[in-house]
């Protein structure tokens, strides 16, 4: 039973920290554009010339 007096405040601290970090990320715009970064990986890279490949 004594362990609950230690674990419960620690668990509540983790929950409050997670909520704070999530709110901070939302406020800074981390979740504004979820599609463009995923589509950027599918786009072709510009072709390199032979001179660039030799370097």
C-alpha positions in Angstrom: 0.0 0.0 0.0 2.9 2.4 0.7 4.1 2.0 -2.9 0.9 3.7 -4.1 1.9 6.9 -2.3 5.0 6.9 -4.4 3.7 5.6 -7.8 0.5 7.6 -8.0 2.2 11.1 -7.9 4.9 9.8 -10.3 2.2 8.6 -12.7 0.2 11.8 -12.4 3.4 13.8 -13.1 4.0 11.8 -16.3 0.4 12.4 -17.4 0.7 16.1 -16.8 4.0 16.2 -18.6 2.6 14.4 -21.6 -0.4 16.8 -21.7 1.9 19.8 -21.5 4.2 18.5 -24.3 1.2 17.7 -26.5 -0.4 21.1 -26.0 3.0 22.8 -26.7 3.4 20.8 -30.0 -0.2 21.7 -31.1 0.4 25.4 -30.2 3.7 25.4 -32.2 2.0 24.0 -35.3 3.5 20.5 -35.3 0.3 19.0 -36.5 -0.8 21.6 -39.1 0.3 19.8 -42.2 0.4 16.0 -42.0 0.2 15.2 -45.7 3.0 17.1 -47.4 5.9 15.5 -45.6 4.6 12.0 -46.6 4.1 13.0 -50.2 7.5 14.7 -50.4 9.1 11.3 -50.0 7.3 10.1 -53.1 8.5 12.9 -55.4 11.4 12.3 -57.7 14.7 13.9 -56.9 16.2 16.1 -59.7 18.5 14.1 -62.0 22.2 14.6 -61.4 24.7 15.2 -64.1 27.7 13.0 -64.8 30.0 15.6 -63.3 28.1 15.6 -60.0 28.2 11.8 -59.8 32.0 11.7 -60.3 32.6 14.0 -57.3 
